[in-house]
Amino acid sequence: MTLDLHVDGDRWRAHLRAVLERRPELVPVAKGNGYGFGNHRLARRAAWLGVDTVAVGTHQEVREIAPRFDGDLLVLTPWRPFLPDAVALLTDEDLAERVVHTVGRTDDLAALVASPGRPRVVLEQCTTMLRHGFSPSGLREAVEIAGAGGVRLEGVALHLPLPQGSHLGEVERLLTDVVAAGLDGTTVWVSHLRDHELDQLAARWPEMRFRPRTGTDLWLGDRAALRVTSTVLDVHPVERGDVFGYRGRTAPLAGTILVVSGGTAHGIGLEAPTGDASVKARAAALARGGLDAAGFVRSPFSVGGKQRLFAEPPHMQSSMLFLPHASDVPSPGDVVDVRLRFTTTTFDHVLVS
Ligand SMILES: *Cc1c(COP(=O)(O)O)cnc(C)c1O
């Protein structure tokens, strides 16, 4: 019973190459569930692309990527003395030289300066995201601490919110702070800038080197290369009033219960109820047979080109869908399409053609 990600290999690889061509300073991001592909696969893909650095989310993930990609590993989570995996990397014979730590507080930087070896660091500036990072005065202080030795300073990092309008105003302010801190001509590790914004920045700040850390637009940027399918496991015709499911619900009308692969273990959750609470939408729902009025909620599974309703909340590894009577009913073994968030889904197989 499988929930599978099918990748059109030629198309996907062509897209990856095209992104690298537009962004020669690209730093692929491999973290979390590996954007649905798995971090091990992304690590090998990054090696195939020929980039010199991969960004990982956490210090633990360094160990997942390192055997499959032999370049540098930038850790996006800021280094903290209370994260055991972060501390362990400092004295790891094989990895200490390859890992670049993100630092966002002066205390952490002081701890790294005092640590064995000379850890490689980038200083994160706090952006309007307010996630991590130094204030402008904090950055000046950090540059002084780093300048005294004990660490190798490899640039500054800015984590910008997702694109809405232009980021350039904010980036310009942050770069002014970078220069004020004495880091003219450093490497600036950025996220979520569009190609034209990167081009404009490179033109306006020619002494800086911009390195875009990119995950979604790289791995998932060509959705047409990706297809997710689930397998029909069982089919049960029901009459109105028939009882089904863990909760002993009754079918609100005649139709079919379809059992498909894919459940909570894959990251499939209940989606928002279908309403659209407008009177018109509700009237339309009732006219459709009262399914959402009966409390059925939308599922990510499509059958016959239509997104279908869960008959009840997804189970651990499968889901029950309700198809109203007139629908074309697939057979066990058929596959149906699924639309879901790649960053929250664990696939049974990733099949790259
Ligand atoms: C996840 C992450 C990225 C990549 O984000 P995408 O939206 O997947 O491109 C870049 N920078 C930081 C700090 C991140 O945590």
The ligand as a Gaussian input file, in Angstrom:
#p B3LYP/6-31G(d) Opt

LIG

0 1
 C       14.475000      26.734000       4.873000
 C       15.360000      27.900000       4.741000
 C       15.710000      28.378000       3.465000
 C       15.130000      27.788000       2.208000
 O       13.775000      28.126000       2.130000
 P       12.909000      27.740000       0.830000
 O       11.679000      28.539000       0.997000
 O       12.643000      26.279000       0.914000
 O       13.716000      28.113000      -0.348000
 C       16.605000      29.420000       3.397000
 N       17.129000      29.979000       4.499000
 C       16.808000      29.548000       5.747000
 C       17.429000      30.206000       6.933000
 C       15.913000      28.497000       5.906000
 O       15.601000      28.078000       7.143000

